[in-house]
């Protein structure tokens, strides 16, 4: 198989998979999405009511808060996997498989270098104090679980099944991107109160929606969650989970740097594909 043909196969793999699903699959996927949104609100209320867990910048450095986040995400991931298996669709249908594993790993690791570099280098240069090794490993595990839950549920499951209602790829992706972004709002309002509301909310919604598109773009290349989970884990981990101080603007550099790089990669890939057709 030539490089061009192999590449063409994997470009079409996503389309082959999403074409299998009908309206029933899409409705079930949206029900799973709605259940996740409801659970997120309930979880936010419970977490906000806890006397020992505070939100404002302290949740991710509080062991109880971290454990509660991890348990919530594991429960939601279990729901997604259970639905997939109950419908006898197999984990490969959400991107968990061994096919083309090595190039999927390479792609994920390549884009992971952007947020990781944007987090490590400023800290090394400025002499920031890192967390203990044990805390860093725990934070990395938390980032991995969060990425696995979100990518398996919203990219591997919901996004692929929604094509049963929206045959237009752009519309299907746009709808899920917006839904994914909007589902964050209730939790943020619960955690931060009315202080969260304002013009910046529009920017946050746009970033969440764009984030969904970025991770989906990486996923689509090999229809593999390996690629998207690696990138998603590193972008989570870059948000202050290495250093005890100073991440500030560099967290934004990590995010925007990744988004721009993936956008350029998608543009170049589409140009090359058009040239070969």
C-alpha positions in Angstrom: 0.0 0.0 0.0 1.5 3.3 -1.0 1.7 6.3 1.3 -0.9 8.2 -0.6 -3.3 5.2 -0.6 -2.7 4.5 3.0 -3.3 8.1 3.9 -6.4 8.1 1.8 -7.7 5.1 3.7 -7.3 6.7 7.0 -8.8 10.0 5.8 -11.9 8.0 4.8 -11.9 5.8 8.0 -13.8 8.4 9.9 -16.4 8.8 7.2 -16.8 5.1 7.0 -17.5 4.8 10.7 -19.9 7.7 11.1 -21.9 6.6 8.0 -23.0 3.5 10.0 -25.2 5.4 12.4 -28.8 6.3 12.2 -31.3 8.4 14.1 -31.6 6.0 17.0 -27.9 6.1 17.5 -27.9 9.9 17.4 -30.7 10.1 19.9 -29.1 7.7 22.3 -25.8 9.7 22.0 -27.6 13.0 22.8 -29.3 11.3 25.8 -25.9 10.3 27.1 -24.7 13.8 26.5 -27.7 15.2 28.4 -27.1 12.8 31.3 -23.5 14.0 31.5 -24.6 17.6 31.5 -27.1 16.9 34.3 -24.5 14.9 36.4 -22.1 17.8 35.9 -24.6 20.2 37.4 -25.3 17.9 40.3 -21.6 17.3 40.9 -21.0 21.1 40.9 -23.7 21.6 43.5 -22.3 18.8 45.7 -18.7 20.1 45.4 -19.8 23.7 46.1 -21.6 22.5 49.2 -18.5 20.8 50.6 -16.9 22.7 53.4 -13.5 21.2 52.7 -13.3 21.9 49.0 -13.0 25.4 47.7 -13.2 26.4 44.1 -11.4 29.7 43.6 -8.1 28.5 42.3 -7.7 25.9 45.0 -9.6 22.9 43.7 -6.7 21.4 41.8 -4.3 21.7 44.7 -6.8 20.1 47.2 -6.6 16.3 47.5 -10.2 15.9 48.3 -11.2 18.0 45.3 -8.9 16.1 43.0 -10.3 12.8 44.2 -13.9 13.9 43.7 -13.1 15.2 40.2 -11.5 11.8 39.3 -14.4 9.8 40.7 -17.0 11.8 38.8 -15.1 11.4 35.5 -14.6 7.7 36.0 -18.4 7.3 36.6 -19.2 9.3 33.5 -16.7 7.3 31.4 -18.2 4.0 32.7 -21.6 5.2 31.5 -20.3 5.8 28.0 -18.5 2.4 27.8 -21.5 0.6 29.2 -23.8 2.1 26.5 -21.3 1.2 23.7 -20.9 -2.4 24.9 -24.7 -2.8 25.6 -25.4 -1.9 22.0 -22.7 -4.4 20.9 -20.8 -1.7 18.9 -17.4 -2.4 20.3 -14.8 -0.1 21.7 -13.2 0.2 18.3 -16.3 2.2 17.3 -15.2 5.0 19.6 -11.6 4.9 18.5 -10.1 2.3 21.0 -8.2 -0.1 18.8 -4.7 -1.2 17.9 -4.8 -0.3 14.2 -2.1 2.2 13.1 -1.2 2.5 16.8 2.4 3.7 16.2 1.6 6.6 13.9 -1.3 7.6 16.1 1.1 7.7 19.1 3.6 9.7 17.0 0.9 12.3 16.1 -0.3 12.6 19.6 3.3 13.0 21.0 4.2 15.5 18.3 1.4 17.9 19.2 1.8 17.2 22.9 5.3 18.8 22.7 3.7 22.2 22.2 1.8 22.6 25.5 4.4 20.7 27.4 7.2 22.9 26.1 5.2 26.1 26.8 4.8 25.0 30.4 8.3 23.5 31.1 10.6 26.1 29.5 9.3 29.3 31.2 9.4 27.5 34.6 13.0 26.2 34.1 14.2 29.6 32.8 12.5 31.6 35.7 13.3 29.1 38.4 9.7 28.3 39.4 9.2 25.8 42.2 7.6 22.6 41.0 5.2 20.4 42.9 6.7 17.3 44.5 7.3 14.3 42.2 4.3 12.4 43.7 2.0 15.4 43.2 3.1 15.9 39.6 2.4 12.2 38.9 -1.0 12.4 40.5 -1.8 15.6 38.6 -0.7 13.8 35.4 -3.0 10.9 36.2 -5.9 13.3 36.9 -5.2 15.0 33.5 -5.2 11.7 31.7 -8.4 10.5 33.3 -10.1 13.8 32.4 -8.9 13.6 28.8 -9.9 10.0 28.4 -13.4 10.6 29.8 -14.0 13.7 27.6 -12.6 12.3 24.4 -14.2 8.9 24.7 -17.6 10.4 25.5 -17.8 13.6 23.4 -15.5 12.7 20.4 -15.5 9.0 20.1 -19.1 8.4 21.1 -21.4 11.5 20.8 -19.7 13.1 17.9 -19.6 10.0 15.7 -23.2 9.0 16.4 -24.7 12.5 15.9 -24.1 12.0 12.1 -27.3 9.9 12.2 -29.2 13.2 12.5 -26.9 15.5 10.7 -25.5 14.1 7.5 -23.5 17.3 6.9 -20.1 16.8 8.5 -19.7 20.5 9.2 -23.1 20.8 10.8 -22.6 17.7 13.0 -19.3 18.9 14.2 -20.6 22.5 14.8 -23.6 21.3 16.8 -21.6 19.0 19.1 -18.8 21.7 19.5 -21.4 24.2 20.7 -23.2 21.8 22.9 -19.9 20.7 24.5 -19.0 24.4 25.1 -22.3 25.3 26.6 -22.4 22.4 29.0 -19.5 24.0 30.9 -21.5 27.1 31.7 -23.7 25.8 34.5 -20.8 24.3 36.4 -18.8 27.5 36.1 -21.7 29.6 37.3 -22.2 27.3 40.3 -18.5 27.3 41.1 -17.8 31.0 40.6 -21.2 32.6 40.9 -22.2 35.7 39.0 -18.5 36.7 38.8 -18.1 34.3 35.9 -20.7 36.1 33.9 -19.5 38.8 31.5 -18.1 39.4 28.1 -15.3 37.0 28.7 -17.9 34.2 28.7 -18.2 34.5 24.9 -14.4 33.9 24.7 -14.6 30.9 27.0 -17.4 29.3 25.0 -15.5 29.9 21.8 -12.4 28.3 23.3 -14.3 25.3 24.5 -15.9 24.8 21.1 -12.6 25.3 19.3 -11.0 22.8 21.8 -13.5 20.2 20.7 -12.7 20.8 17.1 -8.9 20.6 17.7 -9.1 17.2 19.6 -11.5 15.9 17.0 -9.1 16.9 14.2 -6.3 14.9 15.8 -8.7 12.0 16.4 -9.9 11.9 12.8 -6.5 11.4 11.3 -6.3 7.7 12.4 -9.8 7.4 14.0 -7.8 6.8 17.2 -8.4 8.1 20.7 -4.7 7.5 21.4 -3.8 10.7 19.5 -6.5 13.0 21.0 -6.1 11.7 24.5 -2.3 12.3 24.5 -2.8 15.9 23.2 -5.7 16.6 25.5 -3.8 15.2 28.5 -0.8 17.5 27.9 -3.0 20.6 27.4 -4.7 19.8 30.7 -1.4 19.1 32.4 0.1 22.4 31.2 -2.5 24.4 33.1 -0.4 24.8 36.2 -0.1 21.2 37.2 3.7 21.2 37.1 4.6 24.4 39.0 3.4 25.8 42.3 3.4 29.3 40.9 3.9 31.5 37.8 2.1 29.7 35.0 0.0 32.7 34.3 0.0 33.8 30.7 2.0 30.7 29.6 -1.0 28.5 30.0 -2.7 30.6 27.3 0.4 30.3 25.1 0.2 26.5 25.5 -3.5 26.5 24.5 -3.3 29.0 21.6 0.0 27.5 20.3 -1.7 24.1 20.1 -4.8 25.4 18.5 -2.9 27.4 15.9 -0.6 24.5 15.1 -3.4 22.0 14.6 -5.3 24.5 12.5 -2.2 24.9 10.2 -1.7 21.2 10.0 -5.4 20.6 9.0 -5.1 23.4 6.4 -1.9 21.9 4.9 -3.3 18.4 5.0 -6.5 19.5 3.2 -4.5 21.3 0.5 -2.3 18.2 -0.1 -5.4 16.0 -0.3 -7.0 18.4 -2.8 -3.8 18.3 -4.8 -3.8 14.5 -4.9 -7.5 14.2 -6.0 
